[in-house]
Amino acid sequence: MASHLLRLEDRIQRLTRQITEEEEKIRRKKILDMQIPAKEKRLRKSEQEIQDLEKKITSGQSEKDTLARQAADQAEKLRHADQAAAREEKERLEKELTVLQQAYTNARDAYGTCAKEKDILSGRIRSLSGQLEKEALIQKEEELEKRENAARKRDETAQEQQKIHARRTANEEILGSIRKSAKDLSALEERYRWLGALSATVNGNLKNKEKIMLETYIQTTYFDRIIRRANLRFMIMSGGQYEFKRQAGASDNKSQSGLELNVVDHYNGTERSVRTLSGGESFIASLSLALGLSEEIQSSAGGIQIETMFVDEGFGSLDQDALQQAYTALIKMTDGSRLVGIISHVAELKEKIEKQILVVKEKTGGSRAEVRV
């Protein structure tokens, strides 16, 4: 709305400048209208002076002729007493003639100057008259066009004002709605803050604190039980060297924590991540955790018995001692009615296990199974 008002003000300024320019043209026309009568008056005066000079010239010429005739008559009639008196009279008449001739020349020059000035003034009068007629016609058309433009702009401005008033009314209603929504939003933001804090606590996203989710926190209880049962197997299969220990905290405040595992090396008294175990040690660790998980399930579920377990490969990564320890642990699991199956191609296991199912590949394609007891 502010930008639209600025455009209206700019449009009004342009119209004001145009009106000022038109007023300046009208003022110039008035000045010209005032100057023309003076110029015409001067022209008439010049014409009158020319006529007077022409009369003077005519009169002077007539007087000259008269004087010439009189001189001739006097020359014939006079009878001077002596030659000196006649010469003196002649000189006097010649001086008068010279004066009259000079007056005639001056009058003729003045007449030529006035005639030229008359022509110049006449040309200027014709030019000014043509300009006045043309300018009057142009100004009349321009004034009509400006009047139409001004009327159209006035109507457009009125329409714009109506639109602006309608928009202002709508904006005021929207502002009232926004203010009401802002109050509701403040209440929602307050509720969001404590819900956000609760969510961050449950999801383990609190700043500068351990990243442990509520679900993970609950899982750690069962995880600790599984670790205790798995350690019974892990200590045996590792020859008493390794023991599982749940990592108490994360490496930094940005990582989730709660279910990370470390191993305690009783040979050198150190604690490190399970990721540092070798391939064979990782197999023993995984097997111990799987056995611990199965025992915890049987203990917690009530009535559920896991009577069969299959261990698929991994034995090839064990050395002789580790392989023997893993085999011993699996044999102890078969006490009672539990069945433990080992899927492997390790020759030492083939020699130790009495009951076997051999899968033999046929040369013609396919394979067949043989049971050895």
C-alpha positions as CSV (number, residue, x, y, z in Angstrom):
1,M,0.0,0.0,0.0
2,A,2.9,2.4,0.8
3,S,4.5,1.8,-2.6
4,H,1.1,2.6,-4.3
5,L,0.8,5.9,-2.4
6,L,4.3,6.8,-3.5
7,R,3.3,6.1,-7.1
8,L,0.2,8.4,-6.7
9,E,2.4,11.2,-5.2
10,D,4.8,10.9,-8.1
11,R,1.9,11.1,-10.6
12,I,0.6,14.2,-8.8
13,Q,4.0,15.8,-8.9
14,R,4.3,15.1,-12.7
15,L,0.8,16.7,-13.2
16,T,1.9,19.7,-11.2
17,R,5.0,20.1,-13.3
18,Q,2.9,19.9,-16.5
19,I,0.5,22.6,-15.2
20,T,3.5,24.8,-14.3
21,E,4.9,24.4,-17.9
22,E,1.4,25.2,-19.4
23,E,1.2,28.3,-17.1
24,E,4.6,29.4,-18.3
25,K,3.5,29.1,-22.0
26,I,0.4,31.1,-21.3
27,R,2.5,33.8,-19.6
28,R,4.8,33.9,-22.6
29,K,1.8,34.3,-24.9
30,K,0.5,37.2,-22.8
31,I,3.9,38.9,-23.0
32,L,3.9,38.5,-26.8
33,D,0.3,39.8,-26.9
34,M,1.5,42.8,-24.9
35,Q,4.6,43.3,-27.1
36,I,2.8,43.2,-30.5
37,P,0.8,46.4,-30.0
38,A,4.0,48.3,-29.0
39,K,5.8,46.9,-32.1
40,E,2.8,47.9,-34.3
41,K,2.8,51.3,-32.8
42,R,6.6,51.7,-33.4
43,L,6.0,50.5,-37.0
44,R,3.2,53.0,-37.5
45,K,5.5,55.7,-36.1
46,S,8.3,54.7,-38.4
47,E,5.9,54.7,-41.4
48,Q,4.7,58.2,-40.3
49,E,8.3,59.3,-40.0
50,I,9.1,57.9,-43.5
51,Q,6.1,59.7,-44.9
52,D,7.2,63.0,-43.2
53,L,10.7,62.5,-44.6
54,E,9.3,61.8,-48.0
55,K,7.2,65.0,-47.7
56,K,10.3,66.9,-46.6
57,I,12.3,65.5,-49.5
58,T,9.5,66.4,-51.9
59,S,9.3,69.9,-50.3
60,G,13.1,70.2,-50.4
61,Q,13.2,69.2,-54.0
62,S,10.5,71.6,-54.8
63,E,12.3,74.3,-52.9
64,K,15.5,73.5,-54.7
65,D,13.8,73.7,-58.0
66,T,12.2,77.0,-57.0
67,L,15.5,78.3,-55.8
68,A,17.2,77.2,-59.0
69,R,14.5,79.0,-61.0
70,Q,14.8,82.0,-58.8
71,A,18.6,81.9,-59.1
72,A,18.2,81.7,-62.9
73,D,15.7,84.6,-62.8
74,Q,17.9,86.6,-60.5
75,A,20.9,85.8,-62.7
76,E,19.1,87.2,-65.6
77,K,17.6,90.1,-63.7
78,L,20.2,91.1,-61.3
79,R,22.6,93.6,-62.2
80,H,25.3,93.5,-59.6
81,A,27.3,96.5,-58.9
82,D,30.5,94.6,-59.3
83,Q,31.8,91.1,-59.8
84,A,32.7,90.6,-56.2
85,A,29.2,91.1,-55.1
86,A,28.0,88.6,-57.7
87,R,30.6,86.1,-56.7
88,E,29.6,86.4,-53.1
89,E,26.0,85.9,-53.9
90,K,26.9,82.9,-56.0
91,E,29.0,81.4,-53.1
92,R,26.0,81.9,-50.8
93,L,23.7,80.2,-53.1
94,E,26.1,77.3,-53.7
95,K,26.4,76.9,-49.9
96,E,22.6,76.8,-49.6
97,L,22.5,74.3,-52.4
98,T,25.1,72.1,-50.7
99,V,23.1,72.2,-47.5
100,L,19.9,71.3,-49.3
101,Q,21.7,68.4,-51.2
102,Q,23.1,67.1,-47.9
103,A,19.6,67.4,-46.3
104,Y,18.3,65.5,-49.3
105,T,20.9,62.8,-49.0
106,N,20.3,62.4,-45.2
107,A,16.5,62.2,-45.8
108,R,17.0,59.6,-48.5
109,D,19.3,57.5,-46.2
110,A,16.8,57.8,-43.4
111,Y,14.0,56.7,-45.7
112,G,16.1,53.6,-46.7
113,T,16.8,52.8,-43.1
114,C,13.1,53.2,-42.1
115,A,12.1,51.1,-45.1
116,K,14.4,48.3,-44.1
117,E,13.2,48.5,-40.5
118,K,9.7,48.5,-41.7
119,D,10.4,45.3,-43.7
120,I,12.1,43.7,-40.7
121,L,9.2,44.6,-38.4
122,S,6.6,43.4,-40.9
123,G,8.4,40.1,-41.2
124,R,8.5,39.7,-37.4
125,I,4.9,40.7,-37.2
126,R,3.9,38.0,-39.7
127,S,6.2,35.4,-37.9
128,L,4.7,36.3,-34.5
129,S,1.2,36.2,-35.9
130,G,1.8,32.7,-37.4
131,Q,3.3,31.5,-34.2
132,L,0.5,32.9,-32.1
133,E,-2.1,31.2,-34.4
134,K,-0.2,27.9,-34.3
135,E,0.5,28.0,-30.6
136,A,-3.1,28.9,-29.9
137,L,-4.3,25.9,-31.9
138,I,-1.7,23.6,-30.3
139,Q,-2.4,24.9,-26.8
140,K,-6.1,24.4,-27.3
141,E,-5.6,20.8,-28.4
142,E,-3.1,20.2,-25.6
143,E,-5.3,21.7,-23.0
144,L,-8.2,19.5,-24.1
145,E,-6.1,16.4,-24.1
146,K,-4.6,17.4,-20.7
147,R,-8.1,18.0,-19.3
148,E,-9.2,14.6,-20.6
149,N,-6.1,13.0,-19.1
150,A,-6.6,14.8,-15.8
151,A,-10.2,13.7,-15.6
152,R,-9.2,10.1,-16.4
153,K,-6.4,10.1,-13.8
154,R,-8.8,11.6,-11.3
155,D,-11.3,8.7,-11.9
156,E,-8.4,6.2,-11.7
157,T,-7.2,7.8,-8.5
158,A,-10.7,7.6,-7.0
159,Q,-10.9,3.9,-8.0
160,E,-7.4,3.3,-6.5
161,Q,-8.5,5.1,-3.3
162,Q,-11.6,2.8,-3.1
163,K,-9.4,-0.3,-3.6
164,I,-6.9,0.9,-1.0
165,H,-9.8,1.6,1.4
166,A,-11.1,-1.9,0.8
167,R,-7.6,-3.5,1.2
168,R,-7.1,-1.5,4.3
169,T,-10.3,-2.7,5.8
170,A,-9.4,-6.3,4.9
171,N,-5.9,-5.9,6.3
172,E,-7.3,-4.5,9.5
173,E,-9.5,-7.6,9.8
174,I,-6.5,-9.8,9.0
175,L,-4.4,-8.0,11.6
176,G,-7.1,-8.6,14.2
177,S,-7.1,-12.3,13.2
178,I,-3.3,-12.4,13.3
179,R,-3.2,-10.8,16.8
180,K,-5.7,-13.4,18.0
181,S,-3.7,-16.2,16.4
182,A,-0.6,-14.8,18.0
183,K,-2.1,-15.1,21.4
184,D,-3.1,-18.7,20.6
185,L,0.4,-19.3,19.2
186,S,2.0,-18.1,22.4
187,A,0.0,-20.7,24.4
188,L,0.9,-23.4,21.9
189,E,4.6,-22.4,22.0
190,E,4.5,-22.6,25.8
191,R,3.0,-26.1,25.5
192,Y,5.5,-27.0,22.7
193,R,8.4,-26.0,24.9
194,W,7.6,-28.4,27.7
195,L,6.5,-31.1,25.3
196,G,9.7,-30.5,23.4
197,A,11.7,-30.9,26.6
198,L,9.8,-34.1,27.4
199,S,10.4,-35.4,23.9
200,A,14.1,-34.6,24.0
201,T,14.3,-36.4,27.3
202,V,12.5,-39.5,25.9
203,N,14.4,-39.5,22.6
204,G,17.8,-38.7,24.2
205,N,18.3,-35.4,22.5
206,L,19.0,-33.2,25.5
207,K,21.9,-30.7,24.9
208,N,25.1,-31.3,26.8
209,K,23.9,-34.5,28.3
210,E,24.1,-38.2,27.4
211,K,22.1,-39.1,24.3
212,I,20.1,-42.0,25.6
213,M,16.5,-42.7,24.6
214,L,13.8,-44.0,27.0
215,E,13.5,-47.1,24.8
216,T,17.2,-47.6,25.0
217,Y,17.2,-47.0,28.8
218,I,14.7,-49.8,29.2
219,Q,16.6,-52.0,26.8
220,T,19.7,-51.6,28.8
221,T,18.1,-53.5,31.7
222,Y,17.5,-56.6,29.5
223,F,20.9,-56.0,27.8
224,D,22.7,-56.2,31.1
225,R,21.0,-59.6,31.8
226,I,22.0,-60.9,28.4
227,I,25.6,-59.6,29.0
228,R,25.8,-61.5,32.3
229,R,24.6,-64.7,30.7
230,A,26.9,-64.2,27.6
231,N,29.9,-63.6,29.8
232,L,29.6,-67.1,31.3
233,R,30.1,-68.4,27.7
234,F,32.6,-65.7,26.6
235,M,35.0,-66.3,29.6
236,I,35.0,-70.0,28.8
237,M,35.5,-69.7,25.1
238,S,38.2,-67.0,25.4
239,G,40.1,-69.0,28.1
240,G,39.3,-66.4,30.8
241,Q,40.8,-63.5,28.8
242,Y,37.7,-61.5,27.7
243,E,34.5,-60.3,29.5
244,F,31.7,-58.1,28.1
245,K,31.0,-54.7,29.7
246,R,28.4,-52.3,28.6
247,Q,29.8,-48.8,27.8
248,A,28.6,-46.3,30.4
249,G,28.6,-43.2,28.1
250,A,29.0,-42.1,24.5
251,S,32.3,-40.9,23.1
252,D,30.8,-37.3,22.9
253,N,27.5,-35.5,23.7
254,K,26.4,-35.7,20.0
255,S,26.2,-39.6,19.8
256,Q,23.5,-41.9,21.1
257,S,24.6,-44.1,24.0
258,G,23.3,-47.0,26.1
259,L,23.9,-50.1,24.0
260,E,27.5,-49.9,23.1
261,L,29.8,-52.8,24.2
262,N,33.3,-52.9,25.4
263,V,35.5,-55.9,26.3
264,V,37.7,-56.1,29.4
265,D,41.0,-57.8,28.6
266,H,42.0,-59.6,31.9
267,Y,45.4,-60.4,30.5
268,N,46.6,-56.8,30.5
269,G,43.8,-55.1,32.5
270,T,42.5,-52.9,29.7
271,E,39.0,-52.0,28.5
272,R,38.4,-51.4,24.8
273,S,35.6,-51.5,22.1
274,V,34.4,-54.8,20.8
275,R,35.3,-53.4,17.3
276,T,38.9,-54.0,18.1
277,L,38.5,-57.8,18.4
278,S,40.0,-59.9,15.7
279,G,37.9,-62.1,13.3
280,G,38.1,-65.2,15.5
281,E,37.5,-63.2,18.7
282,S,34.5,-61.5,17.1
283,F,33.0,-64.9,16.2
284,I,33.4,-66.1,19.8
285,A,31.9,-62.9,21.1
286,S,28.9,-63.1,18.7
287,L,28.4,-66.7,19.6
288,S,28.5,-65.9,23.3
289,L,25.9,-63.1,22.8
290,A,23.6,-65.3,20.8
291,L,23.7,-68.0,23.5
292,G,23.2,-65.4,26.2
293,L,20.2,-64.0,24.3
294,S,18.6,-67.5,23.9
295,E,19.0,-68.2,27.6
296,E,17.5,-64.8,28.6
297,I,14.5,-65.4,26.3
298,Q,13.9,-68.8,27.8
299,S,14.2,-67.3,31.3
300,S,12.0,-64.3,30.7
301,A,9.3,-65.8,28.4
302,G,8.2,-68.6,30.7
303,G,7.4,-71.9,29.1
304,I,9.4,-71.2,25.9
305,Q,12.2,-73.6,25.3
306,I,14.8,-73.2,22.5
307,E,15.6,-76.8,21.8
308,T,17.5,-76.4,18.5
309,M,20.2,-74.0,17.5
310,F,22.3,-73.8,14.3
311,V,25.6,-72.0,14.1
312,D,26.5,-71.1,10.5
313,E,30.3,-70.8,9.6
314,G,32.8,-68.6,11.3
315,F,34.8,-71.5,12.7
316,G,37.4,-71.2,10.0
317,S,38.6,-67.9,11.5
318,L,39.5,-69.6,14.9
319,D,42.9,-70.9,15.8
320,Q,43.3,-74.4,17.3
321,D,42.8,-73.4,20.9
322,A,39.9,-71.1,20.2
323,L,38.2,-73.7,18.1
324,Q,38.5,-76.3,20.9
325,Q,37.1,-73.8,23.4
326,A,34.2,-73.0,21.2
327,Y,33.5,-76.7,20.5
328,T,33.6,-77.4,24.2
329,A,31.1,-74.7,25.0
330,L,28.7,-75.9,22.3
331,I,29.0,-79.5,23.6
332,K,28.0,-78.3,27.1
333,M,24.9,-76.8,25.5
334,T,23.8,-80.2,24.3
335,D,23.3,-81.4,27.8
336,G,19.7,-82.4,28.2
337,S,17.4,-82.3,25.2
338,R,18.9,-79.3,23.3
339,L,20.1,-79.9,19.8
340,V,23.0,-77.8,18.4
341,G,23.8,-77.9,14.7
342,I,27.1,-76.6,13.2
343,I,27.3,-75.7,9.5
344,S,30.9,-75.7,8.6
345,H,33.6,-77.0,6.3
346,V,36.4,-77.1,8.9
347,A,38.1,-80.5,8.9
348,E,38.7,-80.6,12.7
349,L,35.0,-80.2,13.4
350,K,34.2,-83.0,10.9
351,E,36.4,-85.3,13.0
352,K,34.9,-84.3,16.3
353,I,31.2,-84.4,15.4
354,E,29.7,-87.9,15.2
355,K,26.3,-87.2,13.7
356,Q,26.7,-85.4,10.3
357,I,24.7,-84.5,7.3
358,L,27.0,-84.2,4.3
359,V,26.0,-82.2,1.2
360,V,27.8,-83.7,-1.9
361,K,27.9,-81.9,-5.2
362,E,27.1,-84.2,-8.2
363,K,29.2,-83.9,-11.4
364,T,26.1,-84.0,-13.5
365,G,24.7,-81.0,-11.6
366,G,22.8,-80.5,-8.4
367,S,23.7,-82.1,-5.1
368,R,22.7,-84.8,-2.7
369,A,22.6,-85.2,1.1
370,E,24.1,-88.1,3.1
371,V,23.5,-88.8,6.8
372,R,26.4,-90.2,8.7
373,V,26.0,-91.5,12.3
